[in-house]
Amino acid sequence: MNIPNALTLLRVLLIPALVLVFYWPFKWHFLVATLIFILAAITDWLDGYLARKWDQSTPFGAFLDPVADKLMVAVALVLLVELHASPWFAVPACIIISREILVSALREWMADLGKRTSVAVSYVGKVKTGFQMTAIGVFLAAGENLVPELVYIGYVLLYAAAILTIWSMFVYLRAAAPELRLEK
């Protein structure tokens, strides 16, 4: 166990904390949920940075890091779909979650073929992650009072994330296209 892997595990452990705080009816629960999510987002960046800087990349970290990211985003979006019960929120949330499942399956399949590097994380994927993490943080901060300015900013960021999600999905599918052809 090294520090980058410990940070990734912390991110996984923050998921049930986020859910509990989100539903716990105390005055500042949405602010605390936002802080938990921000802490998780920071560990997402920090664990990768430290693993590269200290040359502490491990197979366990390579496996768990993307899983932790996808779990945190999916759980937060599901929580927020309940709070923002409308197709305007649900559709981009479903796009984001569906893409995460598709790309994860694609990466696993390509790894089985020995071609994992052809579907490695792209720059568009990193930008998409930044937009979706920020959008989720903004929506959590808006809370149930639905501060209009925050909600507006949240929707702009969420739709930008959904567009980048579709774009990055096509980048990965195009990279895998030679292997996806039915005939060889």
C-alpha positions in Angstrom: 0.0 0.0 0.0 1.4 3.4 -1.0 0.0 6.9 -0.6 -1.5 7.1 -4.1 -3.4 3.9 -3.6 -4.5 5.0 -0.1 -5.9 8.2 -1.7 -7.8 6.1 -4.2 -9.2 3.9 -1.4 -10.2 7.1 0.4 -12.2 8.1 -2.6 -14.1 4.8 -2.6 -14.7 5.2 1.2 -16.0 8.7 0.6 -18.9 7.4 -1.6 -21.0 6.0 1.3 -20.2 9.2 3.3 -21.5 11.3 0.4 -24.7 9.3 0.3 -25.3 9.5 4.0 -24.6 13.2 4.3 -26.7 13.9 1.2 -29.8 12.4 2.9 -29.0 13.4 6.5 -31.3 16.2 7.3 -29.1 18.8 9.0 -28.8 22.4 8.1 -25.5 22.3 6.1 -25.8 18.8 4.7 -25.5 19.9 1.0 -22.5 22.0 1.8 -20.8 19.0 3.6 -21.8 16.8 0.7 -20.1 19.3 -1.7 -17.0 19.3 0.4 -16.9 15.5 0.4 -17.2 15.5 -3.3 -14.5 18.1 -3.8 -12.2 16.1 -1.5 -12.9 13.1 -3.7 -12.2 15.1 -6.9 -8.9 16.4 -5.4 -7.8 12.9 -4.5 -8.6 11.9 -8.1 -6.1 14.3 -9.4 -3.6 13.9 -6.5 -3.3 10.1 -6.5 -2.4 10.1 -10.2 0.0 13.0 -9.8 1.8 11.4 -6.9 1.9 7.9 -8.5 3.7 9.4 -11.5 5.9 11.8 -9.5 7.1 9.1 -7.1 7.0 6.3 -9.6 4.5 4.4 -7.5 2.1 3.2 -10.1 0.8 -0.2 -9.3 -1.5 -2.7 -11.0 -3.9 -2.3 -8.1 -3.9 1.5 -8.5 -4.3 1.2 -12.3 -7.4 -0.9 -11.7 -9.0 0.9 -8.8 -8.4 4.6 -9.8 -10.8 4.6 -12.8 -13.3 2.4 -10.9 -13.3 4.9 -8.0 -13.8 7.8 -10.4 -16.7 6.3 -12.2 -18.4 5.1 -9.0 -18.1 8.6 -7.4 -19.5 10.3 -10.5 -22.3 7.8 -11.0 -23.4 7.8 -7.4 -23.4 11.6 -7.2 -25.4 11.9 -10.5 -28.0 9.4 -9.3 -28.4 11.4 -6.0 -28.7 14.6 -8.0 -31.3 13.1 -10.4 -33.6 12.7 -7.5 -33.1 16.3 -6.4 -33.4 17.6 -10.0 -36.2 15.3 -11.1 -36.5 16.4 -14.7 -35.5 15.1 -18.1 -33.2 18.2 -18.4 -31.0 16.7 -15.7 -31.7 13.0 -16.2 -30.7 12.8 -19.9 -27.2 14.3 -19.6 -26.7 12.2 -16.4 -27.7 9.0 -18.3 -25.4 10.0 -21.1 -22.5 10.4 -18.7 -23.1 7.2 -16.8 -23.7 5.2 -20.0 -20.5 6.4 -21.6 -18.6 5.5 -18.5 -19.9 1.9 -18.6 -19.3 1.6 -22.4 -15.7 3.0 -22.2 -14.9 0.8 -19.3 -16.1 -2.3 -21.1 -14.2 -1.2 -24.2 -11.0 -0.7 -22.3 -11.4 -4.1 -20.7 -12.0 -5.8 -24.0 -9.1 -4.0 -25.7 -6.9 -5.1 -22.8 -7.9 -8.7 -23.4 -6.7 -8.2 -27.0 -3.5 -6.7 -25.8 -4.4 -3.3 -27.2 -5.2 -1.4 -24.0 -2.9 1.6 -25.0 -5.0 2.3 -28.1 -7.9 3.3 -25.8 -5.8 5.1 -23.1 -7.2 8.2 -21.4 -7.4 11.1 -23.9 -7.1 14.8 -23.4 -10.8 15.2 -24.2 -11.5 12.6 -21.5 -9.6 14.6 -19.0 -11.4 17.9 -19.9 -14.7 16.0 -19.8 -13.9 14.8 -16.3 -13.1 18.4 -15.2 -16.4 19.7 -16.5 -18.5 16.9 -14.9 -16.7 17.1 -11.5 -17.3 20.9 -11.5 -20.9 20.5 -12.6 -21.6 17.9 -9.9 -19.9 20.1 -7.3 -22.0 23.1 -8.3 -25.3 21.1 -8.2 -24.4 19.8 -4.8 -23.7 23.3 -3.6 -27.0 24.5 -4.9 -28.7 22.0 -2.7 -32.4 21.7 -2.3 -32.8 25.5 -2.3 -31.8 25.4 -5.9 -30.0 28.7 -5.9 -30.9 29.9 -9.4 -27.5 31.2 -10.4 -25.8 28.0 -9.3 -28.3 25.8 -11.0 -27.9 27.8 -14.3 -24.1 27.4 -14.1 -24.5 23.7 -13.2 -26.6 23.1 -16.2 -24.2 24.8 -18.5 -21.3 22.7 -17.1 -23.4 19.5 -17.1 -24.3 19.9 -20.8 -20.8 20.8 -21.7 -19.7 17.6 -19.9 -22.4 15.6 -21.7 -21.2 16.9 -25.1 -17.5 16.2 -24.2 -18.7 12.8 -23.0 -20.1 11.9 -26.4 -17.1 13.3 -28.1 -14.6 11.4 -26.0 -16.7 8.2 -26.4 -16.4 8.5 -30.2 -12.6 9.2 -29.8 -12.3 5.8 -28.0 -14.6 4.0 -30.3 -12.7 5.3 -33.3 -9.4 4.1 -31.8 -10.9 0.7 -31.2 -12.7 0.6 -34.6 -10.2 -1.8 -36.3 -10.9 -4.4 -33.6 -14.6 -3.8 -33.5 -15.2 -4.7 -37.2 -17.3 -7.8 -37.6 -15.1 -9.3 -40.3 -11.4 -9.7 -40.1 
